[in-house]
């Protein structure tokens, strides 16, 4: 029987709110039905359309869209408004945006050649890094770029931008209804042919069994996760609104305090000069560059196009690995700290024209709804927009994520997940033994006779720290020189390249099976495509062996997280977001079962994907303003359900505790110390 498809596109505004202001919809089916409907502030038209999409679902139609997360959020709005009990993931979805992203995942057939970039047709060359005479471009992910490459047809992207700006502004929309409806309908004309082009591309690129699995299973898994993400984005996460407002208004003061502190730490350099008239510091870049020119890093320091030493965050990050704790006696680390703060804090300043900031993601209900960026990396991990996501900013800012009175948040993080995944994929029995010991870093140090048999992390913290840094670095195939920098930054002691090389040799000798597994994977990954458990593909044109070598573990972690979301949402949990290897759920403060259920779902997801009955460690935190002063009482409730949980009145990331103590004065409504 021929499958039935609905090709669908909505126009809407106010994505920072739970329910969208839907402006219009256009759809067509492969069974001959089509319509373009004005929906803005027309409740009867909205109700009729909601009934139509439910009817399509009941008749077995598959919904095809470009960026399902957006279309599914429109479904969420309509289903909620008119009392339907369906979830957005009950519908079957295919997301051509995600399929286009995957076709661009190191596949020269699609990443190179003629492309539409910023509205212009350009040529993207292979090996462009060797072509200094050719301007570099990168393939884009928008519908116009996909349409041009897949169909050879150029969409008027300038016109698209103009109409979208009209819709977002929201002024006198009725007077622009004809233009908006025409624009809305124009995109639908391309979707059926783009879908066929995507299927044809898979048929050409994949072996027959993989093509069948892609068409019948994997594409629907990606569409399903896009719909589930729509639910997360619509839900948003809570913040201490007044504290965040106060913090946002205090950004200039925070930067001033930080600049003054760094000046006091390095009076001989004084990187910031005080302008007495303006009452603020300016960066003394001459003094900073003078420091670079006298440092041991000068020969390998990034340069600007004009030949000066670069003072970018990337330039400092090349040589200073500190991320959360910055040594006070290291000028380079303190400047990295300053530039990191400046980048994170700038997102709270009033926006410049055409540039969004944190508050653009805050809804009228004072919840934050960031763009989650699903499948944005080569490994298919989510990469949320940092502008609207506190948990991608400095660690001390996470304390601003605060559930309302009567509510709580549980976060569960897989413990040393990438170490265990690498061990299981490689079937490295020593790595598995190290993980099962409860502390793989101490186990590794003992295996190398660096810690005696009776030692542990408390008796040998510095040694453990060095071996932990080694493991984390070499899991990412870090070279000896970079490892030496990381070890120096992490331990506070100078490590040479030769000393780092000895650490590398010990790692490769101890975990030999993992070393050979990864070498074999890199070799295979340069000759054929690699496909993950849920159908995500890395094509064979990745020129970077390190990138290829990191793919299986990273991708496996991403797949497990998506499976955990599916299981948790099907159990009725309110997932608010995922972050790396962690999952966050919001629940009533007296609902002690949600933490247990989430832990069970995450454990089951790991076992399903890895096809094992083995368990993985979990780190669990739960916090609520209602738990303040009742920690022992609340802990008993969680432990009685068999969930070993850290309970807090407020979440303060341990890595950012020092900075939090410095800058908490800029928050309001402070909780008492936890």
Order of alpha helices (4+ residues) and beta strands (2+ residues): beta-beta-beta-alpha-beta-alpha-beta-alpha-alpha-beta-beta-alpha-alpha-alpha-alpha-alpha-beta-alpha-alpha-beta-beta-alpha-alpha-alpha-beta-beta-alpha-alpha-alpha-alpha-alpha-alpha-alpha-beta-beta-alpha-beta-beta-alpha-beta-alpha-beta-alpha
